[in-house]
Amino acid sequence: EYEQEWRGQKSKNILLVGDLNYQGDGEMQVLLKARGADVVKVNLNDIVIRGRLAVELVRLIDVPPWFSGIRVYFPDAQK
């Protein structure tokens, strides 16, 4: 748990960090359209994701769901 200032007020957050090793046989399709026309279509298969993953529960509150937002990111992203 740590404090962060947001819009001039202090808020409490929780930071969870762990190692992610995902190897899936799922498929994902990404389609980008512009003015109704397909611009880019990408199919992803056999997805592998590895690295440290950070999940932050931001602006903790006293009622469910107990936080105002969530951040998910890779803190040590490769270049």
C-alpha positions as CSV (number, residue, x, y, z in Angstrom):
1,E,0.0,0.0,0.0
2,Y,1.3,3.5,-0.8
3,E,-0.1,7.0,-1.1
4,Q,-0.3,9.1,-4.3
5,E,-1.6,12.6,-4.9
6,W,-4.4,12.8,-7.4
7,R,-6.3,16.0,-8.2
8,G,-4.8,17.7,-5.2
9,Q,-5.8,15.0,-2.7
10,K,-3.9,12.1,-1.3
11,S,-5.2,8.6,-2.1
12,K,-4.1,5.1,-1.1
13,N,-3.2,2.5,-3.7
14,I,-2.2,-1.2,-3.6
15,L,0.6,-2.5,-5.9
16,L,0.8,-6.2,-6.7
17,V,3.8,-7.4,-8.7
18,G,4.5,-10.9,-9.9
19,D,5.9,-13.0,-12.7
20,L,3.7,-13.9,-15.7
21,N,4.3,-16.9,-17.9
22,Y,1.4,-17.4,-20.3
23,Q,1.5,-19.9,-23.1
24,G,-1.9,-20.3,-24.8
25,D,-3.2,-21.9,-27.9
26,G,-5.9,-19.2,-28.3
27,E,-6.5,-17.0,-31.2
28,M,-6.9,-13.3,-31.4
29,Q,-8.0,-11.1,-34.3
30,V,-7.3,-7.4,-34.5
31,L,-9.1,-5.4,-37.1
32,L,-8.5,-1.6,-37.8
33,K,-11.1,0.2,-39.9
34,A,-11.1,3.7,-41.3
35,R,-14.3,5.1,-42.8
36,G,-15.8,1.7,-43.0
37,A,-12.9,0.1,-44.9
38,D,-10.6,-2.5,-43.5
39,V,-7.1,-1.0,-43.1
40,V,-5.2,-3.7,-41.1
41,K,-6.2,-7.2,-40.2
42,V,-3.9,-9.2,-38.0
43,N,-4.4,-12.8,-36.7
44,L,-2.4,-13.9,-33.6
45,N,-2.0,-17.6,-32.8
46,D,-0.1,-19.5,-30.1
47,I,0.3,-16.5,-27.9
48,V,3.2,-16.4,-25.4
49,I,3.6,-13.6,-22.8
50,R,6.4,-13.6,-20.2
51,G,7.6,-11.0,-17.8
52,R,7.0,-9.1,-14.6
53,L,3.4,-7.9,-14.4
54,A,2.2,-5.0,-12.1
55,V,-1.4,-4.6,-11.1
56,E,-2.4,-1.5,-9.2
57,L,-5.7,-1.0,-7.4
58,V,-5.9,2.8,-7.3
59,R,-7.8,5.2,-5.1
60,L,-9.0,2.8,-2.4
61,I,-12.5,3.5,-1.1
62,D,-14.6,2.1,1.8
63,V,-17.4,0.5,-0.3
64,P,-17.3,-2.2,-3.0
65,P,-15.5,-2.7,-5.3
66,W,-13.0,-1.1,-2.7
67,F,-11.0,0.8,-5.4
68,S,-11.7,3.4,-8.0
69,G,-9.6,2.1,-10.8
70,I,-7.0,-0.5,-11.9
71,R,-3.7,-0.2,-13.8
72,V,-2.0,-3.2,-15.4
73,Y,1.4,-2.9,-17.0
74,F,4.8,-4.5,-17.4
75,P,7.3,-2.5,-15.3
76,D,10.4,-4.0,-16.9
77,A,9.2,-3.9,-20.5
78,Q,11.9,-4.9,-23.0
79,K,13.0,-2.4,-25.6
